[in-house]
Amino acid sequence: MNNNEPKLTPADRSGSTADGAPPDTRALIDVPALAERLGVTQRFVRRLTAEDRVPFLKIGKFVPFDPLEIEGWVDDARHPTRSKE
């Protein structure tokens, strides 16, 4: 090992980021945050979840949402515009 290289900590060896979280961990959002992001009510988000119409996780009684999955879900729901010809 070169003396100029920084010394690796156990967290560095495990692939964790500077804040200690694994590199693929994303902050999950809750119902109020998703409702605000989509511009809808919390009740509507809960209904989408109950009907399995939105991607979500189930961790005990908590139902968080992955922002990247939500972005993909929104993109998949997008309808193309009609051309005026």
Backbone torsions as a table, in degrees:
resi	resn	phi	psi	omega
1	MET	NA	133.3	-179.8
2	ASN	-75.3	137.8	-179.4
3	ASN	-67.6	-17.3	179.8
4	ASN	-83.2	-14.5	-179.2
5	GLU	-79.6	142.7	177.5
6	PRO	-66.3	146.7	179.4
7	LYS	-76.7	132.4	-179.0
8	LEU	-83.1	137.2	174.8
9	THR	-91.8	167.1	176.0
10	PRO	-57.3	-34.3	178.7
11	ALA	-66.0	-37.8	178.4
12	ASP	-63.8	-39.3	-179.3
13	ARG	-68.5	-28.0	-178.5
14	SER	-83.5	-5.9	179.3
15	GLY	90.7	12.7	179.8
16	SER	-73.9	157.3	176.9
17	THR	-85.0	178.0	-177.3
18	ALA	-58.8	-32.1	-179.1
19	ASP	-86.0	3.5	176.3
20	GLY	92.6	-6.1	-179.7
21	ALA	-85.4	146.5	174.6
22	PRO	-57.7	149.7	-173.8
23	PRO	-61.6	-27.6	-177.6
24	ASP	-95.2	6.5	-179.6
25	THR	-81.1	129.4	176.9
26	ARG	-116.1	150.6	177.0
27	ALA	-70.2	124.5	177.8
28	LEU	-84.1	154.0	179.9
29	ILE	-115.3	157.6	-178.5
30	ASP	-102.2	-177.4	-177.1
31	VAL	-58.1	-49.3	179.8
32	PRO	-60.2	-39.3	-180.0
33	ALA	-67.4	-39.9	178.5
34	LEU	-67.8	-40.2	178.1
35	ALA	-60.2	-43.1	179.4
36	GLU	-66.0	-41.6	-179.2
37	ARG	-63.1	-38.3	-178.4
38	LEU	-87.2	-14.6	-178.0
39	GLY	75.1	34.0	179.8
40	VAL	-127.4	177.2	179.2
41	THR	-82.6	160.2	175.8
42	GLN	-63.4	-35.5	179.2
43	ARG	-60.5	-40.5	179.6
44	PHE	-65.6	-40.8	177.6
45	VAL	-62.4	-42.5	178.5
46	ARG	-63.5	-37.1	178.2
47	ARG	-66.7	-43.4	177.0
48	LEU	-58.4	-40.5	179.7
49	THR	-66.7	-46.4	-179.2
50	ALA	-61.5	-32.3	-179.4
51	GLU	-91.7	7.0	-178.1
52	ASP	54.1	40.1	-179.3
53	ARG	-101.3	-0.7	179.6
54	VAL	-136.4	142.1	178.6
55	PRO	-71.8	131.8	-179.7
56	PHE	-150.0	166.6	174.9
57	LEU	-108.1	158.1	176.0
58	LYS	-127.2	108.6	179.8
59	ILE	-120.0	96.1	-174.3
60	GLY	63.0	-123.0	178.0
61	LYS	-93.5	-3.3	-178.0
62	PHE	-89.1	142.5	-179.5
63	VAL	-125.8	83.6	177.6
64	PRO	-88.3	166.6	-178.5
65	PHE	-125.8	141.0	176.4
66	ASP	-88.5	118.9	-177.4
67	PRO	-56.5	-36.2	179.3
68	LEU	-68.8	-37.9	176.0
69	GLU	-66.4	-37.4	178.5
70	ILE	-64.8	-42.6	178.0
71	GLU	-59.5	-43.4	177.8
72	GLY	-64.4	-39.8	178.5
73	TRP	-63.3	-42.1	178.5
74	VAL	-65.6	-43.6	179.1
75	ASP	-62.3	-39.8	178.5
76	ASP	-67.0	-28.2	-178.8
77	ALA	-82.8	-10.3	-177.3
78	ARG	-69.3	131.3	176.7
79	HIS	-98.2	139.9	178.3
80	PRO	-67.9	148.9	177.8
81	THR	-77.6	151.5	178.0
82	ARG	-85.9	139.7	176.5
83	SER	-83.3	146.7	-178.6
84	LYS	-97.5	82.6	178.3
85	GLU	-123.4	NA	NA
